Structure formats: C-alpha cells, structure tokens
Amino acid sequence: MIPGSPAPIGIFDSGLGGLSVWRQIVRQLPEESTVYFADRAHVPYGGRQPQEIRSYCVGICTALTEAGCKVIVVACNTASAVALHHLRERFPESLILGLEPAVKPAVAITRSGVVGVMATPATFQGRLYRATVGRHAASVQVVEQVCLGLADLVEAGAIAGARTDALLLSFLEPMLTAGADTIVLGCTHYPFVIEAIRRLVGPDVAVIDPAPAVARHLASLLHHYAMQAPPGSACHRFFTSGAAAHFDRDAQLLLALETASISIPWQRQGGEDGELTPPRLHSPPRSF
C-alpha cells in the first residue's frame, strides 16, 4: 500500500456493537474513511458454534478485501476470540486487527486483586481470551460473567430503563460479591450501557471500555506502515445483512448517527444448505 493511502478501514461486527469501536476510530482518526458491515442476519454471534462464526467472518473479510479496505478491524470480541487466528491464516496479505479483552490494563489497576469480565460464552471459550488471561492474569482472580441477552437489548436500542438495569444487576452482583473492583467489558455491545453499569457499581469500581485502545493501536499501525489517509478524504459507508431501515433507526438511537446504510443479504449456493456467498459491498460514499 502506498504512503498516504486513501483506502478505507473495514470494520465489522455481528450487529451494532462494533459501532462503539467505529466511534472511537472516527474520533481519533478523523481523516480516515471507513466501511462498516453489520451481520444482523446472524446477530448475536455469542451463542453460535465456532465453525459457523468463522464461516461468516471469512465471507465478510472477503467482501471487505474486495471493497479495497487497507485494514480490517474485527470489531466483535466473539469473532476475534473464535476466528482471528483463522482469518489471519486465510488472508495472509491483509492487515487484520482484532479485539483482545482488556485484562492486562484491568490487572494493572485492580486494588482488590479481583477482576470481573463481562462477555459471551464464545468469547470465554476462545483461544484468544484464554491466552490473554494466561499471559496477564496469573496474579489476580478473574471472575467470568456470561451476559446472555445483553447484546440483544443493545441491538434493540434498550440501553436504559428498569428492564436493562435489572439485567445488568443480575450480571454485576456476582462479580461485586466476589470482590471485583475492576470490570472489563468483553463485548463491543456493552460500552453502549457503560453509563448504566457505572451508575450501578458506584465510583469505587473501574469499568474498562477497550474501544479507545483499539483505535490507538490502529493509529500506530497506520503510522508504522505509512498508510494514513491524506487530509480531507474521509467518507463512511455502512452495510448490513439485515434490513437497512432497521440499522439506520437503531444507529440513530445509539449514536444519533444518520447512516443511510445499504442492505446486502447473504446468498447461498445450492439451496438452504449450500455455501454462503460473500456479500458484495458497493455504494457511493457518504461524507460526514
């Protein structure tokens, strides 16, 4: 890739959660263009089988590569945990950045020696998460909290209210009872309820959103490879395998963002049980 590349950054998630990463990338790298794909036909990934998740990720990375993306950000903890190694093997010429649970910074700041991690079952079972805990958390107790249903609430735009608070409390209380004074958000959907979490746990408990660190790491990679975009070229495109109108409505609810997304449904070769055909991402750019 030539220095000063205007090519976009590809970002994908099973749904809207990756917009928490997109938001930080746009804030920290305002000159960069993006292509965001939300695989809402298969959201959430958290309860799916690893091979199924890897199949979706390969298809999406194929589409983002064909769309000319210079970097691909796997803005989904579950997909990173299950598929990142596989994607890097499958696309050796692509620069692919995944999400690692923010266990290392949590270990650095905990005072009680107990760290809570909120994530999906697939994230906890993935090799990336286990490797991260093995490298950085030998000196602390890690309390793993599966948060079934929380990503679904965020996808529905239910980021506040009694129902959301009750669900959050059911996840937070076991970690707090165990003595956790630091909580890691291990799913990109969860930063959309971070203010509710902070209110419920109180000021003495740190809550870590990994998205800003992902954007900083991306910035360092672009600098290292001389791939930064030239000034004044930023534009953003949004695609979803679900209904475009629903994506646009929910993005507006979560981020007050007008996305004008394009619906690109998956296709199957050979009927219902056939191989998934990667979506093709074509649309005029949308500037912000």
Buried (B, 14 or more C-beta within 10 A) or exposed (E): EEEEBBBBBBBBBBBBBBBBBBBBBBEBBEEBBBBBBBBBBBBBBBEBEBEBBBBBBBBBBBBBBEBEBBBBBBBBBBBBBBBBBBBBEBBEEBBBBBBBBBBBBBBEEBEBEBBBBBBBBBBBBBEBBEEBBEEBBEEBBBBBBBBBEBBBBBBEBBBEEEEBBEBBBBBBEEBBEBBBBBBBBBBBBBBBBBEBBBEBBEEEBBBBBBBBBBBBBBBEEBEEBEBBBEEEBBBBBBBBBBBBEBBBEBBEBBBEBEBBBBBBEBEEEEEEEEEBEBBEBEBEEBEE
